[in-house]
Structures are given as structure tokens and as C-alpha cells.
Amino acid sequence: MNKLARFRFQNGFPVVFSCSKKSFSQKTLDSYIGPSTKGLLDSWIKKYEDFVGLTEVREAQAQVLQAESKFEEVQEKRRNTNKDLTVINSKLKNVAVELEKTNRGTDRYLELVTKENAIIKEENEMAEEVRLLEEQVRANFAILSSALRDSHEKERAQGERTKYWSIIGSIIGAAIGITGTTINNYLRMKELRGIVQTSAGTTEDYRKIAMQLCDAVKSQNSKYDEFLGDIRTAIGENISSPKHNGKYSSTQINDIVELLKNQDIKLTKEIAGVKELLGLKEASLSTSNVIYVGPQMEELLSQTEQNLEWKIKLNSLATVTFLYGAFALTLPFILSFFKGS
């Protein structure tokens, strides 16, 4: 709260000995950017000042300045009148001294008496004027004191209002920050659950495909065993009755057997490769065992993990930035609250 004037009492009357005036005349922002805002900015600022009580404070301070100006004006008149009264008293003393030196029977004595009478009348009028001015000084001083008290009270009320609104704004900002963080975490967890469910569904699809491949390999293996059994049976019959199949020589039979053995070795290697890709035969039948993950699946999981990590970092950065921004906005209000306290 700025004190606009201080007083001291001299000869029983208040006298202004220091005054700190503050100019409240302000150029509106529309004088500079009026063509672009069309008075909207000034209107918003005025509404804000009305809301926080700055308009009432300025009006009270303007009344203080007006009362102070009137008080100083009356005080200056009283001071000048006192000077004139002092001069008149000095003249009256000079006339009285001269009367004592002048004989009463002379014309000069009569002239001095007439002059003394006129000076006494003027002194009485001046004394009455001084008395009236002193009453005006007291009245204006009372008005100025009342205006100062009213201004200080409105400034105090405005400070209290600003402090409470600062606390409310801080609470609202904290609530918004907590709500935003909660929503952000909820969305992030929802996205994470979706990714996990998608990965689980993909794993289930791969498990079904692996089961189908195992069944196909089993069927192919059984057919291959039947085929080998038929070949061995046919070869055995040909060896036991060479007379009925004389058109096949022993060399051709050996070539056929060697070819079948090579095919058997290749097929065994292929089956081993399929088992290596799908896991062990028993593991493929159980949902709780580990399933082989190929290079493409591993690359897909790695890319998904990187994307998820990047999104989490981005969300964390946005959350931290929002919290720091809210703290920076509410810090001045908190400081003003503690200063006011």
C-alpha cells in the first residue's frame, strides 16, 4: 500500500512536508494496436481490472489525489494569508510607535490614528479570513484522511482477493495437471494393453500354424513310411522270385535302393530342419512351452518395442513439460501469497 502523503503538525495545524504522487493516467493499448484489436484488448483488460478490484483501487487513489490537491491549495492560501497578517501586524506596530512619538494636538497624530484604525479593521478582516482558512484546512485534512483510509482499505481488500484467487488458480492448475497426467497414463496403458493383446493374438496364430505344420509333417512322414514299406516289400519279392522279373538286373535294383536311401537322408534332414524351426515335437503340443521365433518375428517385436519406448518417452516429456509450465505459471501467485502473508 503506497502512502500518497505524509503530514506533520506545525502550530497545531497539519502541514504536508512530503508527497509521493503516482500518475494513474494510462494510455490504453488500443492507442498502439487499436486497428488490429478494435478495442477488444482494452475491453478485456478493463473487465479483468474490474474483476480483481483494480478499478476501485484506482478510483480511490484518484479521490486521494483530488483531496490532497484541495488540501494543499487551502493550505497555501492560509499560508499566504498568515504572511499578509504578519505584514499588517508589523505596520500596526510601526504606527503605534509613531503615535507615541507624535503630539496629540497635531494633524499628524489624527492622521496616524485614522491609519491605525484602518489597519486594525484590515487586521480583523484578515484574522477572520485566517480562521476560516484554518477551518477549511481541518475539513480538507479530514477528507484527505478519510480518502486515504478508504484507499488503503480497498488496496488491502484487492490484495486479499488477489491472494485468494491465486490460491484457487493454483489448486485448479494442480487439478488440471493431475487430471491430464491421469488421462495420459490411462491412454498409454490402454495402448500398451492393446499392443500386448495384439502380440498375444499373433503368438496364438503362430502356434496354430506350427500345430498344422506338425500334423502335416506327421502325415507326410507316415505316408513316407508306408511308401518305403511298399518299396521294401516289392524289392523283397523281386529278389525272392528273380525268374518272374528277369527284366530288372541286380545293378538296377541296387541303384534304386541307393536312390531311396538318399531320398530318405534328405527327407530326414528336412524333417530335422522343420523340427528345429517349430521346436521339439512335444513342445509344439503344449501351449506353455517356448515357441521358436524367426528373424522376421524378432525384428517385428524389436520394432514394436522401440516404438513403444519412444511413445513412453514422448508422453513422459510432454507430462514433465506440462507440469513445469503449470508450476511456472502458478509460482508468481504463490510468491505473492507468501509475501502477503
C-alpha positions in Angstrom: 0.0 0.0 0.0 1.5 3.2 -1.1 1.1 6.2 1.1 0.4 9.2 -1.0 1.1 11.9 1.6 2.7 12.4 5.0 1.9 15.1 7.5 3.4 16.9 10.4 1.8 19.4 12.7 3.1 22.9 13.0 1.4 25.3 15.4 -1.5 22.9 15.8 -2.2 22.6 12.0 -1.3 19.7 9.6 1.3 20.6 7.1 2.3 18.4 4.1 6.0 18.0 4.1 6.4 15.2 1.6 4.1 13.8 -1.0 4.7 11.0 -3.4 2.2 11.3 -6.3 1.6 8.5 -8.7 0.2 9.2 -12.1 -2.8 7.0 -12.8 -3.4 8.3 -16.3 -2.5 5.4 -18.7 -2.5 5.1 -22.4 -4.6 2.2 -23.5 -3.1 -0.4 -25.6 -5.6 0.4 -28.3 -3.8 3.6 -29.0 -1.0 1.5 -30.3 -2.7 -1.6 -31.6 -6.3 -0.3 -31.9 -6.7 -1.0 -35.6 -5.9 -4.7 -35.1 -7.8 -5.3 -31.9 -10.7 -2.9 -32.5 -11.0 -2.1 -28.8 -11.3 -5.8 -27.7 -8.0 -5.8 -25.8 -8.8 -2.7 -23.9 -12.2 -4.1 -23.0 -10.7 -7.4 -21.8 -8.2 -5.5 -19.7 -11.0 -3.4 -18.2 -13.1 -6.4 -17.3 -10.1 -8.1 -15.7 -9.3 -4.9 -13.6 -13.0 -4.8 -12.6 -12.9 -8.4 -11.6 -9.8 -8.2 -9.5 -10.7 -4.8 -8.0 -8.0 -2.6 -9.6 -10.7 -0.2 -10.9 -12.0 0.5 -7.4 -8.4 1.0 -6.1 -7.6 3.5 -8.9 -10.8 5.4 -8.2 -10.0 5.6 -4.5 -6.4 6.7 -5.3 -7.8 9.4 -7.7 -10.0 10.6 -4.9 -7.0 10.7 -2.6 -5.1 12.8 -5.1 -8.0 15.2 -5.6 -8.4 15.6 -1.8 -4.7 16.1 -1.5 -4.8 18.8 -4.2 -7.6 20.7 -2.4 -5.9 20.4 0.9 -2.6 21.8 -0.5 -4.5 24.6 -2.2 -6.3 25.7 1.0 -3.1 25.3 3.0 -1.2 27.5 0.5 -4.0 30.2 0.9 -3.8 30.0 4.6 0.0 30.3 4.5 -0.2 33.4 2.2 -2.9 35.0 4.4 -0.8 34.4 7.5 2.1 36.2 5.7 -0.2 39.1 4.9 -1.5 39.2 8.5 2.1 39.3 9.7 2.8 42.3 7.4 -0.3 44.1 8.8 0.8 43.4 12.4 4.2 44.9 11.5 2.5 48.0 10.1 0.3 48.3 13.1 3.3 48.2 15.4 5.1 50.9 13.4 2.0 53.1 13.5 1.8 52.6 17.3 5.4 53.5 17.8 5.0 56.6 15.6 1.9 57.6 17.6 3.8 57.5 20.8 6.3 59.9 19.3 3.7 62.3 17.9 2.0 65.1 19.9 -1.8 64.6 20.2 -2.7 68.1 19.2 -1.2 67.9 15.7 -2.8 66.8 12.5 -0.2 64.1 12.1 -1.5 62.4 15.2 -5.0 62.4 13.8 -3.8 61.0 10.6 -1.9 58.2 12.4 -4.9 57.4 14.5 -7.1 57.2 11.4 -4.4 55.0 9.7 -4.2 52.8 12.8 -8.0 52.4 12.8 -7.9 51.3 9.2 -5.1 48.8 9.8 -6.9 47.4 12.8 -10.0 46.8 10.7 -7.9 45.2 8.0 -6.2 43.1 10.7 -9.6 41.9 12.0 -10.8 41.0 8.5 -7.5 39.2 7.8 -7.7 37.3 11.1 -11.3 36.2 10.3 -10.1 35.0 6.9 -7.3 33.1 8.5 -9.8 31.5 10.9 -12.0 30.4 8.0 -9.0 29.1 6.1 -7.9 27.1 9.2 -11.3 25.5 9.4 -11.1 24.7 5.7 -7.7 23.2 6.3 -9.0 21.0 9.1 -12.0 19.9 6.9 -9.9 19.1 3.9 -7.4 17.2 6.1 -10.3 15.1 7.5 -11.5 14.5 3.9 -7.9 13.5 2.9 -7.5 11.2 5.9 -10.8 9.5 5.1 -9.9 9.1 1.4 -6.5 7.6 2.5 -8.2 5.2 4.8 -10.7 4.2 2.1 -7.9 3.8 -0.4 -5.8 1.7 2.0 -8.8 -0.5 2.8 -9.6 -1.1 -0.9 -6.0 -1.9 -1.6 -6.0 -4.4 1.3 -9.2 -5.9 0.0 -7.8 -6.1 -3.5 -4.7 -7.8 -2.2 -6.7 -10.3 -0.2 -8.9 -11.0 -3.3 -5.8 -11.5 -5.5 -4.3 -13.8 -2.9 -7.4 -16.0 -2.7 -7.8 -16.1 -6.4 -4.1 -17.1 -6.7 -4.7 -20.0 -4.3 -7.8 -21.0 -6.3 -5.9 -20.8 -9.5 -3.0 -22.8 -8.1 -5.4 -25.5 -7.0 -7.2 -25.6 -10.3 -3.9 -25.7 -12.2 -2.7 -28.6 -10.0 -6.1 -30.4 -10.5 -5.8 -29.9 -14.3 -2.2 -31.2 -14.2 -3.2 -34.3 -12.2 -6.2 -35.0 -14.4 -4.1 -34.6 -17.6 -1.4 -36.9 -16.2 -4.0 -39.5 -15.2 -5.7 -39.4 -18.6 -2.3 -39.6 -20.3 -1.3 -42.6 -18.2 -4.7 -44.3 -18.9 -4.4 -43.8 -22.6 -0.8 -45.1 -22.5 -1.8 -48.2 -20.5 -4.7 -48.7 -22.8 -2.4 -48.6 -25.8 0.1 -50.9 -24.1 -2.7 -53.4 -23.3 -3.8 -53.3 -27.0 -0.2 -54.0 -28.1 0.1 -56.9 -25.6 -3.3 -58.3 -26.8 -2.2 -58.0 -30.4 1.1 -59.7 -29.7 -0.8 -62.5 -27.8 -3.2 -63.0 -30.8 -0.2 -63.1 -33.2 1.5 -65.7 -31.0 -1.6 -67.8 -30.9 -1.9 -67.6 -34.7 1.8 -68.8 -35.0 1.1 -71.6 -32.6 -1.8 -72.8 -34.6 0.2 -72.7 -37.8 3.0 -74.6 -36.0 0.5 -77.3 -35.0 -0.8 -77.5 -38.6 2.8 -77.9 -39.8 3.5 -80.6 -37.3 0.4 -82.5 -38.3 1.4 -82.2 -42.0 4.9 -83.4 -41.2 3.4 -86.4 -39.3 1.1 -87.2 -42.2 3.9 -86.9 -44.7 6.2 -89.0 -42.5 3.6 -91.8 -42.2 3.0 -91.7 -45.9 6.7 -91.9 -46.5 7.0 -94.8 -44.1 4.2 -96.6 -46.0 5.9 -95.9 -49.3 9.2 -97.2 -48.0 7.4 -100.3 -46.7 5.8 -100.9 -50.1 9.2 -100.5 -51.8 11.0 -102.8 -49.4 8.2 -105.4 -49.9 8.4 -105.1 -53.7 12.2 -105.4 -53.6 12.0 -108.4 -51.4 9.6 -110.1 -53.7 11.8 -109.3 -56.7 14.8 -110.8 -55.0 13.0 -113.9 -53.9 11.5 -114.6 -57.4 14.0 -113.3 -60.0 12.6 -115.6 -62.6 9.3 -113.7 -62.8 11.0 -110.3 -63.0 14.0 -111.1 -65.0 13.9 -107.8 -66.8 15.5 -106.0 -63.7 19.2 -106.7 -63.1 20.8 -106.6 -59.8 22.6 -103.4 -60.7 19.4 -101.6 -61.3 17.9 -102.8 -58.1 21.0 -101.5 -56.2 20.6 -98.1 -57.9 17.0 -97.9 -56.8 17.9 -98.8 -53.3 20.7 -96.2 -53.2 18.4 -93.6 -54.6 15.7 -94.3 -52.0 18.4 -94.2 -49.2 19.5 -90.7 -50.5 15.9 -89.5 -50.5 15.5 -90.9 -47.0 18.5 -89.0 -45.8 17.3 -85.7 -47.4 13.8 -86.1 -46.0 15.2 -86.8 -42.6 17.3 -83.6 -42.8 14.2 -81.6 -43.9 12.2 -83.1 -41.0 15.0 -82.1 -38.6 15.0 -78.6 -40.0 11.3 -78.3 -39.6 11.5 -79.6 -36.0 14.3 -77.1 -35.4 12.0 -74.2 -36.6 9.0 -75.4 -34.7 10.6 -76.7 -31.6 10.6 -80.1 -30.3 7.7 -82.3 -31.2 6.4 -82.5 -27.6 6.9 -78.7 -27.1 4.7 -77.9 -30.1 1.8 -79.8 -28.5 2.0 -77.8 -25.2 0.8 -74.1 -25.0 3.1 -73.4 -22.0 6.4 -74.2 -23.8 8.6 -71.8 -25.7 7.9 -71.4 -29.4 10.7 -70.7 -31.9 10.8 -67.1 -33.1 12.2 -66.5 -36.5 14.2 -63.5 -37.6 11.2 -61.6 -39.1 9.2 -62.1 -35.9 12.2 -60.9 -33.8 12.6 -57.8 -36.0 8.9 -57.1 -35.7 9.0 -57.4 -31.9 12.1 -55.2 -31.7 10.5 -52.5 -33.8 7.3 -52.7 -31.7 9.4 -52.3 -28.5 11.3 -49.3 -30.0 8.0 -47.6 -31.0 6.6 -48.3 -27.5 9.7 -46.9 -25.8 9.6 -43.8 -28.0 5.9 -43.1 -27.2 6.5 -43.6 -23.5 9.5 -41.1 -23.6 7.4 -38.7 -25.6 4.5 -38.9 -23.2 6.8 -38.5 -20.2 8.4 -35.4 -21.8 5.0 -33.9 -22.5 3.9 -34.6 -18.9 7.0 -33.1 -17.4 6.8 -30.0 -19.7 3.1 -29.5 -18.8 3.9 -29.8 -15.0 6.8 -27.4 -15.3 4.6 -24.9 -17.3 1.9 -25.1 -14.7 4.4 -24.6 -11.9 5.9 -21.6 -13.7 2.5 -20.0 -14.1 1.4 -20.5 -10.5 4.8 -19.6 -8.9 4.2 -15.8 -9.0 0.8 -16.2 -7.4 2.3 -18.5 -4.7 5.1 -15.9 -4.0 2.6 -13.1 -3.8 0.6 -15.2 -1.4 3.5 -15.8 0.9 4.6 -12.1 0.6 1.1 -11.0 1.5 1.1 -13.4 4.5 
